[in-house]
Amino acid sequence: MEAYKKILCATDFSRHSHTAAMRAVELANMYGSSVTLLHVVEYFPEQRSNELISAETEDPQKFQDEQIHLQLKEFTAKL
């Protein structure tokens, strides 16, 4: 089997995606490859948690981007 060179791992920050990301890191360590985490942001979804709702004075898209980047940093730190 050829060694993996690059691994793409999608995440929604759930417990299950954390498990998948941990496996991606294990494979990357085994093969000396890199891992790229991917999170798709849906702007203005119909249903969203209160943590992703900006104050009226803030740009909603910028606020959501900042919140997602924070979540991604925390998620990555756990790996």
PDB file with SEQRES, HELIX, SHEET and CRYST1 records, atoms N, CA, C and O in Angstrom:
SEQRES   1 A   79  MET GLU ALA TYR LYS LYS ILE LEU CYS ALA THR ASP PHE          
SEQRES   2 A   79  SER ARG HIS SER HIS THR ALA ALA MET ARG ALA VAL GLU          
SEQRES   3 A   79  LEU ALA ASN MET TYR GLY SER SER VAL THR LEU LEU HIS          
SEQRES   4 A   79  VAL VAL GLU TYR PHE PRO GLU GLN ARG SER ASN GLU LEU          
SEQRES   5 A   79  ILE SER ALA GLU THR GLU ASP PRO GLN LYS PHE GLN ASP          
SEQRES   6 A   79  GLU GLN ILE HIS LEU GLN LEU LYS GLU PHE THR ALA LYS          
SEQRES   7 A   79  LEU                                                          
HELIX    1 AA1 ARG A   15  TYR A   31  1                                  17    
HELIX    2 AA2 ASN A   50  LEU A   52  5                                   3    
HELIX    3 AA3 PRO A   60  LYS A   78  1                                  19    
SHEET    1 AA1 2 LYS A   6  ALA A  10  0                                        
SHEET    2 AA1 2 SER A  34  LEU A  38  1                                        
CRYST1    1.000    1.000    1.000  90.00  90.00  90.00 P 1           1          
ATOM      1  N   MET A   1       0.840  -1.170   0.000  1.00  0.00           N  
ATOM      2  CA  MET A   1       0.000   0.000   0.000  1.00  0.00           C  
ATOM      3  C   MET A   1       0.891   1.242   0.000  1.00  0.00           C  
ATOM      4  O   MET A   1       1.876   1.305   0.735  1.00  0.00           O  
ATOM      5  N   GLU A   2       0.541   2.226  -0.825  1.00  0.00           N  
ATOM      6  CA  GLU A   2       1.297   3.467  -0.858  1.00  0.00           C  
ATOM      7  C   GLU A   2       0.979   4.295   0.381  1.00  0.00           C  
ATOM      8  O   GLU A   2      -0.120   4.239   0.932  1.00  0.00           O  
ATOM      9  N   ALA A   3       1.979   5.062   0.798  1.00  0.00           N  
ATOM     10  CA  ALA A   3       1.789   5.919   1.971  1.00  0.00           C  
ATOM     11  C   ALA A   3       0.884   7.094   1.618  1.00  0.00           C  
ATOM     12  O   ALA A   3       0.934   7.636   0.514  1.00  0.00           O  
ATOM     13  N   TYR A   4       0.068   7.466   2.578  1.00  0.00           N  
ATOM     14  CA  TYR A   4      -0.749   8.667   2.407  1.00  0.00           C  
ATOM     15  C   TYR A   4       0.175   9.874   2.474  1.00  0.00           C  
ATOM     16  O   TYR A   4       1.057   9.934   3.331  1.00  0.00           O  
ATOM     17  N   LYS A   5      -0.019  10.836   1.573  1.00  0.00           N  
ATOM     18  CA  LYS A   5       0.784  12.050   1.591  1.00  0.00           C  
ATOM     19  C   LYS A   5       0.026  13.196   2.228  1.00  0.00           C  
ATOM     20  O   LYS A   5       0.591  13.987   2.984  1.00  0.00           O  
ATOM     21  N   LYS A   6      -1.253  13.281   1.919  1.00  0.00           N  
ATOM     22  CA  LYS A   6      -2.112  14.340   2.456  1.00  0.00           C  
ATOM     23  C   LYS A   6      -3.444  13.722   2.845  1.00  0.00           C  
ATOM     24  O   LYS A   6      -4.001  12.898   2.120  1.00  0.00           O  
ATOM     25  N   ILE A   7      -3.943  14.134   4.003  1.00  0.00           N  
ATOM     26  CA  ILE A   7      -5.216  13.614   4.497  1.00  0.00           C  
ATOM     27  C   ILE A   7      -6.149  14.788   4.732  1.00  0.00           C  
ATOM     28  O   ILE A   7      -5.787  15.742   5.420  1.00  0.00           O  
ATOM     29  N   LEU A   8      -7.344  14.725   4.165  1.00  0.00           N  
ATOM     30  CA  LEU A   8      -8.362  15.744   4.363  1.00  0.00           C  
ATOM     31  C   LEU A   8      -9.408  15.178   5.307  1.00  0.00           C  
ATOM     32  O   LEU A   8      -9.948  14.097   5.071  1.00  0.00           O  
ATOM     33  N   CYS A   9      -9.693  15.909   6.375  1.00  0.00           N  
ATOM     34  CA  CYS A   9     -10.653  15.451   7.371  1.00  0.00           C  
ATOM     35  C   CYS A   9     -11.686  16.545   7.612  1.00  0.00           C  
ATOM     36  O   CYS A   9     -11.352  17.628   8.093  1.00  0.00           O  
ATOM     37  N   ALA A  10     -12.920  16.262   7.281  1.00  0.00           N  
ATOM     38  CA  ALA A  10     -14.007  17.219   7.515  1.00  0.00           C  
ATOM     39  C   ALA A  10     -14.450  17.140   8.969  1.00  0.00           C  
ATOM     40  O   ALA A  10     -14.418  16.073   9.581  1.00  0.00           O  
ATOM     41  N   THR A  11     -14.863  18.276   9.514  1.00  0.00           N  
ATOM     42  CA  THR A  11     -15.325  18.298  10.898  1.00  0.00           C  
ATOM     43  C   THR A  11     -16.523  19.223  11.065  1.00  0.00           C  
ATOM     44  O   THR A  11     -16.632  20.258  10.408  1.00  0.00           O  
ATOM     45  N   ASP A  12     -17.409  18.822  11.953  1.00  0.00           N  
ATOM     46  CA  ASP A  12     -18.505  19.691  12.373  1.00  0.00           C  
ATOM     47  C   ASP A  12     -18.378  19.967  13.874  1.00  0.00           C  
ATOM     48  O   ASP A  12     -19.308  20.462  14.512  1.00  0.00           O  
ATOM     49  N   PHE A  13     -17.206  19.637  14.421  1.00  0.00           N  
ATOM     50  CA  PHE A  13     -16.845  19.825  15.826  1.00  0.00           C  
ATOM     51  C   PHE A  13     -17.590  18.888  16.772  1.00  0.00           C  
ATOM     52  O   PHE A  13     -17.567  19.087  17.987  1.00  0.00           O  
ATOM     53  N   SER A  14     -18.240  17.886  16.234  1.00  0.00           N  
ATOM     54  CA  SER A  14     -18.959  16.929  17.075  1.00  0.00           C  
ATOM     55  C   SER A  14     -17.993  15.895  17.647  1.00  0.00           C  
ATOM     56  O   SER A  14     -16.825  15.833  17.264  1.00  0.00           O  
ATOM     57  N   ARG A  15     -18.501  15.096  18.562  1.00  0.00           N  
ATOM     58  CA  ARG A  15     -17.714  14.013  19.164  1.00  0.00           C  
ATOM     59  C   ARG A  15     -17.262  13.025  18.096  1.00  0.00           C  
ATOM     60  O   ARG A  15     -16.131  12.541  18.128  1.00  0.00           O  
ATOM     61  N   HIS A  16     -18.146  12.729  17.155  1.00  0.00           N  
ATOM     62  CA  HIS A  16     -17.817  11.769  16.098  1.00  0.00           C  
ATOM     63  C   HIS A  16     -16.734  12.311  15.170  1.00  0.00           C  
ATOM     64  O   HIS A  16     -15.842  11.573  14.753  1.00  0.00           O  
ATOM     65  N   SER A  17     -16.813  13.594  14.852  1.00  0.00           N  
ATOM     66  CA  SER A  17     -15.788  14.140  13.964  1.00  0.00           C  
ATOM     67  C   SER A  17     -14.452  14.257  14.687  1.00  0.00           C  
ATOM     68  O   SER A  17     -13.397  14.205  14.054  1.00  0.00           O  
ATOM     69  N   HIS A  18     -14.488  14.416  16.007  1.00  0.00           N  
ATOM     70  CA  HIS A  18     -13.242  14.419  16.779  1.00  0.00           C  
ATOM     71  C   HIS A  18     -12.579  13.046  16.694  1.00  0.00           C  
ATOM     72  O   HIS A  18     -11.361  12.949  16.543  1.00  0.00           O  
ATOM     73  N   THR A  19     -13.373  11.998  16.790  1.00  0.00           N  
ATOM     74  CA  THR A  19     -12.849  10.635  16.664  1.00  0.00           C  
ATOM     75  C   THR A  19     -12.234  10.429  15.280  1.00  0.00           C  
ATOM     76  O   THR A  19     -11.156   9.847  15.162  1.00  0.00           O  
ATOM     77  N   ALA A  20     -12.905  10.898  14.247  1.00  0.00           N  
ATOM     78  CA  ALA A  20     -12.380  10.769  12.886  1.00  0.00           C  
ATOM     79  C   ALA A  20     -11.083  11.565  12.734  1.00  0.00           C  
ATOM     80  O   ALA A  20     -10.144  11.106  12.085  1.00  0.00           O  
ATOM     81  N   ALA A  21     -11.034  12.742  13.324  1.00  0.00           N  
ATOM     82  CA  ALA A  21      -9.825  13.569  13.234  1.00  0.00           C  
ATOM     83  C   ALA A  21      -8.662  12.914  13.969  1.00  0.00           C  
ATOM     84  O   ALA A  21      -7.521  12.979  13.513  1.00  0.00           O  
ATOM     85  N   MET A  22      -8.947  12.287  15.101  1.00  0.00           N  
ATOM     86  CA  MET A  22      -7.892  11.579  15.828  1.00  0.00           C  
ATOM     87  C   MET A  22      -7.327  10.451  14.969  1.00  0.00           C  
ATOM     88  O   MET A  22      -6.118  10.219  14.959  1.00  0.00           O  
ATOM     89  N   ARG A  23      -8.199   9.754  14.254  1.00  0.00           N  
ATOM     90  CA  ARG A  23      -7.738   8.685  13.363  1.00  0.00           C  
ATOM     91  C   ARG A  23      -6.906   9.261  12.217  1.00  0.00           C  
ATOM     92  O   ARG A  23      -5.908   8.665  11.812  1.00  0.00           O  
ATOM     93  N   ALA A  24      -7.311  10.405  11.700  1.00  0.00           N  
ATOM     94  CA  ALA A  24      -6.547  11.059  10.636  1.00  0.00           C  
ATOM     95  C   ALA A  24      -5.151  11.422  11.127  1.00  0.00           C  
ATOM     96  O   ALA A  24      -4.172  11.264  10.397  1.00  0.00           O  
ATOM     97  N   VAL A  25      -5.060  11.908  12.364  1.00  0.00           N  
ATOM     98  CA  VAL A  25      -3.755  12.249  12.943  1.00  0.00           C  
ATOM     99  C   VAL A  25      -2.906  10.985  13.122  1.00  0.00           C  
ATOM    100  O   VAL A  25      -1.705  10.997  12.853  1.00  0.00           O  
ATOM    101  N   GLU A  26      -3.532   9.905  13.574  1.00  0.00           N  
ATOM    102  CA  GLU A  26      -2.801   8.637  13.718  1.00  0.00           C  
ATOM    103  C   GLU A  26      -2.219   8.191  12.376  1.00  0.00           C  
ATOM    104  O   GLU A  26      -1.052   7.810  12.293  1.00  0.00           O  
ATOM    105  N   LEU A  27      -3.034   8.240  11.338  1.00  0.00           N  
ATOM    106  CA  LEU A  27      -2.571   7.854  10.008  1.00  0.00           C  
ATOM    107  C   LEU A  27      -1.448   8.773   9.534  1.00  0.00           C  
ATOM    108  O   LEU A  27      -0.464   8.319   8.951  1.00  0.00           O  
ATOM    109  N   ALA A  28      -1.609  10.066   9.790  1.00  0.00           N  
ATOM    110  CA  ALA A  28      -0.575  11.025   9.384  1.00  0.00           C  
ATOM    111  C   ALA A  28       0.740  10.737  10.086  1.00  0.00           C  
ATOM    112  O   ALA A  28       1.804  10.814   9.471  1.00  0.00           O  
ATOM    113  N   ASN A  29       0.678  10.407  11.363  1.00  0.00           N  
ATOM    114  CA  ASN A  29       1.897  10.067  12.102  1.00  0.00           C  
ATOM    115  C   ASN A  29       2.526   8.784  11.572  1.00  0.00           C  
ATOM    116  O   ASN A  29       3.749   8.669  11.495  1.00  0.00           O  
ATOM    117  N   MET A  30       1.692   7.831  11.212  1.00  0.00           N  
ATOM    118  CA  MET A  30       2.168   6.554  10.711  1.00  0.00           C  
ATOM    119  C   MET A  30       2.869   6.710   9.353  1.00  0.00           C  
ATOM    120  O   MET A  30       3.884   6.062   9.097  1.00  0.00           O  
ATOM    121  N   TYR A  31       2.328   7.562   8.500  1.00  0.00           N  
ATOM    122  CA  TYR A  31       2.838   7.703   7.144  1.00  0.00           C  
ATOM    123  C   TYR A  31       3.676   8.969   6.932  1.00  0.00           C  
ATOM    124  O   TYR A  31       4.188   9.196   5.836  1.00  0.00           O  
ATOM    125  N   GLY A  32       3.814   9.783   7.965  1.00  0.00           N  
ATOM    126  CA  GLY A  32       4.566  11.020   7.810  1.00  0.00           C  
ATOM    127  C   GLY A  32       3.878  12.002   6.872  1.00  0.00           C  
ATOM    128  O   GLY A  32       4.537  12.719   6.119  1.00  0.00           O  
ATOM    129  N   SER A  33       2.566  12.031   6.922  1.00  0.00           N  
ATOM    130  CA  SER A  33       1.803  12.898   6.020  1.00  0.00           C  
ATOM    131  C   SER A  33       1.204  14.079   6.772  1.00  0.00           C  
ATOM    132  O   SER A  33       1.353  14.187   7.990  1.00  0.00           O  
ATOM    133  N   SER A  34       0.534  14.956   6.051  1.00  0.00           N  
ATOM    134  CA  SER A  34      -0.096  16.126   6.669  1.00  0.00           C  
ATOM    135  C   SER A  34      -1.610  15.933   6.736  1.00  0.00           C  
ATOM    136  O   SER A  34      -2.186  15.171   5.959  1.00  0.00           O  
ATOM    137  N   VAL A  35      -2.238  16.630   7.670  1.00  0.00           N  
ATOM    138  CA  VAL A  35      -3.691  16.594   7.830  1.00  0.00           C  
ATOM    139  C   VAL A  35      -4.224  18.000   7.627  1.00  0.00           C  
ATOM    140  O   VAL A  35      -3.708  18.961   8.197  1.00  0.00           O  
ATOM    141  N   THR A  36      -5.258  18.110   6.815  1.00  0.00           N  
ATOM    142  CA  THR A  36      -5.964  19.374   6.648  1.00  0.00           C  
ATOM    143  C   THR A  36      -7.370  19.181   7.185  1.00  0.00           C  
ATOM    144  O   THR A  36      -8.082  18.269   6.764  1.00  0.00           O  
ATOM    145  N   LEU A  37      -7.774  20.047   8.122  1.00  0.00           N  
ATOM    146  CA  LEU A  37      -9.133  20.003   8.661  1.00  0.00           C  
ATOM    147  C   LEU A  37     -10.012  20.927   7.824  1.00  0.00           C  
ATOM    148  O   LEU A  37      -9.593  22.022   7.449  1.00  0.00           O  
ATOM    149  N   LEU A  38     -11.214  20.484   7.539  1.00  0.00           N  
ATOM    150  CA  LEU A  38     -12.157  21.255   6.746  1.00  0.00           C  
ATOM    151  C   LEU A  38     -13.458  21.403   7.517  1.00  0.00           C  
ATOM    152  O   LEU A  38     -14.019  20.424   8.009  1.00  0.00           O  
ATOM    153  N   HIS A  39     -13.924  22.633   7.614  1.00  0.00           N  
ATOM    154  CA  HIS A  39     -15.225  22.900   8.220  1.00  0.00           C  
ATOM    155  C   HIS A  39     -15.980  23.814   7.271  1.00  0.00           C  
ATOM    156  O   HIS A  39     -15.487  24.884   6.915  1.00  0.00           O  
ATOM    157  N   VAL A  40     -17.165  23.405   6.861  1.00  0.00           N  
ATOM    158  CA  VAL A  40     -17.971  24.198   5.940  1.00  0.00           C  
ATOM    159  C   VAL A  40     -18.894  25.089   6.752  1.00  0.00           C  
ATOM    160  O   VAL A  40     -19.598  24.628   7.651  1.00  0.00           O  
ATOM    161  N   VAL A  41     -18.878  26.373   6.420  1.00  0.00           N  
ATOM    162  CA  VAL A  41     -19.703  27.344   7.131  1.00  0.00           C  
ATOM    163  C   VAL A  41     -20.906  27.695   6.274  1.00  0.00           C  
ATOM    164  O   VAL A  41     -20.777  28.111   5.122  1.00  0.00           O  
ATOM    165  N   GLU A  42     -22.070  27.519   6.860  1.00  0.00           N  
ATOM    166  CA  GLU A  42     -23.303  27.904   6.190  1.00  0.00           C  
ATOM    167  C   GLU A  42     -23.703  29.267   6.732  1.00  0.00           C  
ATOM    168  O   GLU A  42     -24.101  29.386   7.891  1.00  0.00           O  
ATOM    169  N   TYR A  43     -23.601  30.281   5.909  1.00  0.00           N  
ATOM    170  CA  TYR A  43     -23.975  31.612   6.365  1.00  0.00           C  
ATOM    171  C   TYR A  43     -25.481  31.746   6.422  1.00  0.00           C  
ATOM    172  O   TYR A  43     -26.196  31.376   5.492  1.00  0.00           O  
ATOM    173  N   PHE A  44     -25.942  32.282   7.533  1.00  0.00           N  
ATOM    174  CA  PHE A  44     -27.352  32.536   7.755  1.00  0.00           C  
ATOM    175  C   PHE A  44     -28.227  31.296   7.607  1.00  0.00           C  
ATOM    176  O   PHE A  44     -29.207  31.309   6.863  1.00  0.00           O  
ATOM    177  N   PRO A  45     -27.874  30.228   8.313  1.00  0.00           N  
ATOM    178  CA  PRO A  45     -28.749  29.047   8.264  1.00  0.00           C  
ATOM    179  C   PRO A  45     -30.080  29.366   8.940  1.00  0.00           C  
ATOM    180  O   PRO A  45     -30.187  30.307   9.727  1.00  0.00           O  
ATOM    181  N   GLU A  46     -31.073  28.576   8.620  1.00  0.00           N  
ATOM    182  CA  GLU A  46     -32.388  28.809   9.207  1.00  0.00           C  
ATOM    183  C   GLU A  46     -32.369  28.588  10.709  1.00  0.00           C  
ATOM    184  O   GLU A  46     -32.974  29.348  11.466  1.00  0.00           O  
ATOM    185  N   GLN A  47     -31.676  27.551  11.132  1.00  0.00           N  
ATOM    186  CA  GLN A  47     -31.578  27.276  12.556  1.00  0.00           C  
ATOM    187  C   GLN A  47     -30.111  27.325  12.952  1.00  0.00           C  
ATOM    188  O   GLN A  47     -29.284  26.630  12.360  1.00  0.00           O  
ATOM    189  N   ARG A  48     -29.786  28.125  13.931  1.00  0.00           N  
ATOM    190  CA  ARG A  48     -28.412  28.190  14.421  1.00  0.00           C  
ATOM    191  C   ARG A  48     -28.440  28.457  15.912  1.00  0.00           C  
ATOM    192  O   ARG A  48     -29.413  28.980  16.453  1.00  0.00           O  
ATOM    193  N   SER A  49     -27.355  28.086  16.558  1.00  0.00           N  
ATOM    194  CA  SER A  49     -27.305  28.268  18.004  1.00  0.00           C  
ATOM    195  C   SER A  49     -27.089  29.734  18.342  1.00  0.00           C  
ATOM    196  O   SER A  49     -26.614  30.502  17.506  1.00  0.00           O  
ATOM    197  N   ASN A  50     -27.429  30.118  19.544  1.00  0.00           N  
ATOM    198  CA  ASN A  50     -27.281  31.504  19.980  1.00  0.00           C  
ATOM    199  C   ASN A  50     -25.827  31.964  19.974  1.00  0.00           C  
ATOM    200  O   ASN A  50     -25.560  33.162  19.874  1.00  0.00           O  
ATOM    201  N   GLU A  51     -24.879  31.024  20.080  1.00  0.00           N  
ATOM    202  CA  GLU A  51     -23.470  31.400  20.076  1.00  0.00           C  
ATOM    203  C   GLU A  51     -23.043  31.975  18.737  1.00  0.00           C  
ATOM    204  O   GLU A  51     -22.052  32.702  18.667  1.00  0.00           O  
ATOM    205  N   LEU A  52     -23.766  31.667  17.683  1.00  0.00           N  
ATOM    206  CA  LEU A  52     -23.396  32.138  16.351  1.00  0.00           C  
ATOM    207  C   LEU A  52     -24.256  33.309  15.878  1.00  0.00           C  
ATOM    208  O   LEU A  52     -24.261  33.634  14.691  1.00  0.00           O  
ATOM    209  N   ILE A  53     -24.977  33.939  16.790  1.00  0.00           N  
ATOM    210  CA  ILE A  53     -25.771  35.110  16.443  1.00  0.00           C  
ATOM    211  C   ILE A  53     -25.035  36.333  16.963  1.00  0.00           C  
ATOM    212  O   ILE A  53     -24.737  36.435  18.153  1.00  0.00           O  
ATOM    213  N   SER A  54     -24.748  37.253  16.061  1.00  0.00           N  
ATOM    214  CA  SER A  54     -23.972  38.439  16.430  1.00  0.00           C  
ATOM    215  C   SER A  54     -24.858  39.512  17.036  1.00  0.00           C  
ATOM    216  O   SER A  54     -26.082  39.491  16.914  1.00  0.00           O  
ATOM    217  N   ALA A  55     -24.188  40.459  17.700  1.00  0.00           N  
ATOM    218  CA  ALA A  55     -24.893  41.636  18.197  1.00  0.00           C  
ATOM    219  C   ALA A  55     -25.320  42.469  16.994  1.00  0.00           C  
ATOM    220  O   ALA A  55     -24.747  42.341  15.912  1.00  0.00           O  
ATOM    221  N   GLU A  56     -26.314  43.313  17.179  1.00  0.00           N  
ATOM    222  CA  GLU A  56     -26.824  44.116  16.063  1.00  0.00           C  
ATOM    223  C   GLU A  56     -25.763  45.056  15.495  1.00  0.00           C  
ATOM    224  O   GLU A  56     -25.846  45.448  14.331  1.00  0.00           O  
ATOM    225  N   THR A  57     -24.775  45.418  16.298  1.00  0.00           N  
ATOM    226  CA  THR A  57     -23.741  46.355  15.855  1.00  0.00           C  
ATOM    227  C   THR A  57     -22.611  45.686  15.087  1.00  0.00           C  
ATOM    228  O   THR A  57     -21.744  46.371  14.545  1.00  0.00           O  
ATOM    229  N   GLU A  58     -22.607  44.349  15.033  1.00  0.00           N  
ATOM    230  CA  GLU A  58     -21.532  43.615  14.374  1.00  0.00           C  
ATOM    231  C   GLU A  58     -21.979  43.052  13.033  1.00  0.00           C  
ATOM    232  O   GLU A  58     -23.159  42.784  12.807  1.00  0.00           O  
ATOM    233  N   ASP A  59     -21.002  42.881  12.153  1.00  0.00           N  
ATOM    234  CA  ASP A  59     -21.248  42.230  10.871  1.00  0.00           C  
ATOM    235  C   ASP A  59     -21.448  40.739  11.150  1.00  0.00           C  
ATOM    236  O   ASP A  59     -20.532  40.089  11.654  1.00  0.00           O  
ATOM    237  N   PRO A  60     -22.619  40.180  10.835  1.00  0.00           N  
ATOM    238  CA  PRO A  60     -22.897  38.777  11.163  1.00  0.00           C  
ATOM    239  C   PRO A  60     -21.915  37.792  10.537  1.00  0.00           C  
ATOM    240  O   PRO A  60     -21.515  36.821  11.180  1.00  0.00           O  
ATOM    241  N   GLN A  61     -21.531  38.032   9.311  1.00  0.00           N  
ATOM    242  CA  GLN A  61     -20.611  37.114   8.641  1.00  0.00           C  
ATOM    243  C   GLN A  61     -19.233  37.146   9.302  1.00  0.00           C  
ATOM    244  O   GLN A  61     -18.624  36.098   9.517  1.00  0.00           O  
ATOM    245  N   LYS A  62     -18.748  38.331   9.621  1.00  0.00           N  
ATOM    246  CA  LYS A  62     -17.439  38.451  10.284  1.00  0.00           C  
ATOM    247  C   LYS A  62     -17.479  37.806  11.666  1.00  0.00           C  
ATOM    248  O   LYS A  62     -16.544  37.108  12.058  1.00  0.00           O  
ATOM    249  N   PHE A  63     -18.560  38.039  12.397  1.00  0.00           N  
ATOM    250  CA  PHE A  63     -18.717  37.453  13.728  1.00  0.00           C  
ATOM    251  C   PHE A  63     -18.704  35.927  13.647  1.00  0.00           C  
ATOM    252  O   PHE A  63     -18.026  35.263  14.431  1.00  0.00           O  
ATOM    253  N   GLN A  64     -19.458  35.379  12.697  1.00  0.00           N  
ATOM    254  CA  GLN A  64     -19.529  33.926  12.564  1.00  0.00           C  
ATOM    255  C   GLN A  64     -18.169  33.364  12.159  1.00  0.00           C  
ATOM    256  O   GLN A  64     -17.754  32.328  12.679  1.00  0.00           O  
ATOM    257  N   ASP A  65     -17.479  34.021  11.251  1.00  0.00           N  
ATOM    258  CA  ASP A  65     -16.135  33.581  10.857  1.00  0.00           C  
ATOM    259  C   ASP A  65     -15.204  33.525  12.065  1.00  0.00           C  
ATOM    260  O   ASP A  65     -14.471  32.553  12.244  1.00  0.00           O  
ATOM    261  N   GLU A  66     -15.233  34.565  12.889  1.00  0.00           N  
ATOM    262  CA  GLU A  66     -14.370  34.605  14.072  1.00  0.00           C  
ATOM    263  C   GLU A  66     -14.707  33.480  15.042  1.00  0.00           C  
ATOM    264  O   GLU A  66     -13.811  32.854  15.609  1.00  0.00           O  
ATOM    265  N   GLN A  67     -16.001  33.223  15.235  1.00  0.00           N  
ATOM    266  CA  GLN A  67     -16.424  32.157  16.148  1.00  0.00           C  
ATOM    267  C   GLN A  67     -15.986  30.787  15.628  1.00  0.00           C  
ATOM    268  O   GLN A  67     -15.522  29.947  16.400  1.00  0.00           O  
ATOM    269  N   ILE A  68     -16.131  30.565  14.332  1.00  0.00           N  
ATOM    270  CA  ILE A  68     -15.731  29.289  13.733  1.00  0.00           C  
ATOM    271  C   ILE A  68     -14.222  29.109  13.831  1.00  0.00           C  
ATOM    272  O   ILE A  68     -13.754  28.010  14.126  1.00  0.00           O  
ATOM    273  N   HIS A  69     -13.452  30.170  13.590  1.00  0.00           N  
ATOM    274  CA  HIS A  69     -11.998  30.071  13.715  1.00  0.00           C  
ATOM    275  C   HIS A  69     -11.589  29.712  15.147  1.00  0.00           C  
ATOM    276  O   HIS A  69     -10.660  28.932  15.358  1.00  0.00           O  
ATOM    277  N   LEU A  70     -12.288  30.285  16.123  1.00  0.00           N  
ATOM    278  CA  LEU A  70     -12.002  29.934  17.524  1.00  0.00           C  
ATOM    279  C   LEU A  70     -12.302  28.458  17.781  1.00  0.00           C  
ATOM    280  O   LEU A  70     -11.512  27.764  18.421  1.00  0.00           O  
ATOM    281  N   GLN A  71     -13.428  27.985  17.287  1.00  0.00           N  
ATOM    282  CA  GLN A  71     -13.787  26.578  17.468  1.00  0.00           C  
ATOM    283  C   GLN A  71     -12.765  25.668  16.795  1.00  0.00           C  
ATOM    284  O   GLN A  71     -12.398  24.628  17.343  1.00  0.00           O  
ATOM    285  N   LEU A  72     -12.312  26.056  15.622  1.00  0.00           N  
ATOM    286  CA  LEU A  72     -11.335  25.254  14.897  1.00  0.00           C  
ATOM    287  C   LEU A  72     -10.006  25.205  15.655  1.00  0.00           C  
ATOM    288  O   LEU A  72      -9.361  24.158  15.708  1.00  0.00           O  
ATOM    289  N   LYS A  73      -9.599  26.328  16.239  1.00  0.00           N  
ATOM    290  CA  LYS A  73      -8.365  26.347  17.051  1.00  0.00           C  
ATOM    291  C   LYS A  73      -8.502  25.426  18.257  1.00  0.00           C  
ATOM    292  O   LYS A  73      -7.595  24.649  18.554  1.00  0.00           O  
ATOM    293  N   GLU A  74      -9.630  25.510  18.950  1.00  0.00           N  
ATOM    294  CA  GLU A  74      -9.861  24.650  20.125  1.00  0.00           C  
ATOM    295  C   GLU A  74      -9.884  23.176  19.716  1.00  0.00           C  
ATOM    296  O   GLU A  74      -9.309  22.329  20.400  1.00  0.00           O  
ATOM    297  N   PHE A  75     -10.544  22.877  18.611  1.00  0.00           N  
ATOM    298  CA  PHE A  75     -10.647  21.510  18.108  1.00  0.00           C  
ATOM    299  C   PHE A  75      -9.241  20.975  17.783  1.00  0.00           C  
ATOM    300  O   PHE A  75      -8.895  19.853  18.151  1.00  0.00           O  
ATOM    301  N   THR A  76      -8.448  21.788  17.095  1.00  0.00           N  
ATOM    302  CA  THR A  76      -7.096  21.399  16.711  1.00  0.00           C  
ATOM    303  C   THR A  76      -6.220  21.196  17.943  1.00  0.00           C  
ATOM    304  O   THR A  76      -5.414  20.266  17.986  1.00  0.00           O  
ATOM    305  N   ALA A  77      -6.373  22.048  18.929  1.00  0.00           N  
ATOM    306  CA  ALA A  77      -5.563  21.929  20.154  1.00  0.00           C  
ATOM    307  C   ALA A  77      -5.828  20.605  20.862  1.00  0.00           C  
ATOM    308  O   ALA A  77      -4.920  20.037  21.469  1.00  0.00           O  
ATOM    309  N   LYS A  78      -7.046  20.115  20.793  1.00  0.00           N  
ATOM    310  CA  LYS A  78      -7.386  18.832  21.426  1.00  0.00           C  
ATOM    311  C   LYS A  78      -6.725  17.649  20.734  1.00  0.00           C  
ATOM    312  O   LYS A  78      -6.507  16.603  21.346  1.00  0.00           O  
ATOM    313  N   LEU A  79      -6.408  17.820  19.453  1.00  0.00           N  
ATOM    314  CA  LEU A  79      -5.777  16.728  18.710  1.00  0.00           C  
ATOM    315  C   LEU A  79      -4.337  16.591  19.096  1.00  0.00           C  
ATOM    316  O   LEU A  79      -3.638  15.722  18.575  1.00  0.00           O  
TER     317      LEU A  79                                                      
END                                                                             
